[in-house]
Amino acid sequence: MCCNQAVETVRGISKGSLAWRVTAAVLGIGLLLNGSLRLSDDAWPFGPLSQYAFSPPPDATIVITRVEALLGDGRRMDLPLRVESSGISRAEIEARIPEITANPALLGSVVDGWTARHPGEPAIRQVWLVQDENRLVDGRPGPTRLVELASWHVPR
């Protein structure tokens, strides 16, 4: 009984509807192909976000980029590289490491962002762009090395 029921006719798709669907698909594939061929995370979400796409080999070195600051009260602390806390993200800093090492005054944008979001904190006197190099030995944490890439004294 259930199989003897009449089948409703299916309405075809209009030329205009087909055209916008094909255009959207070609555009999306083109954007993804552009980001993938450039191998750039700058094109995200239309390109690879490669930093999460693999696990490191058992004897790799894992690099963590940070910005440290010397405050007016003598404390040395990490400035969290998040837009909410310092006005700039870690990815933005990592993408510009060569520029920052050539011109450490570019770290002023981190200082400005931190100062604007933390008006009650002591002034920043100096900032460092550093990397923690964590070496894996047979897949387990091994020696860690601190590498200073750039240093900038904040003008008073």
Order of alpha helices (4+ residues) and beta strands (2+ residues): alpha-beta-beta-alpha-alpha-alpha-alpha-beta-beta
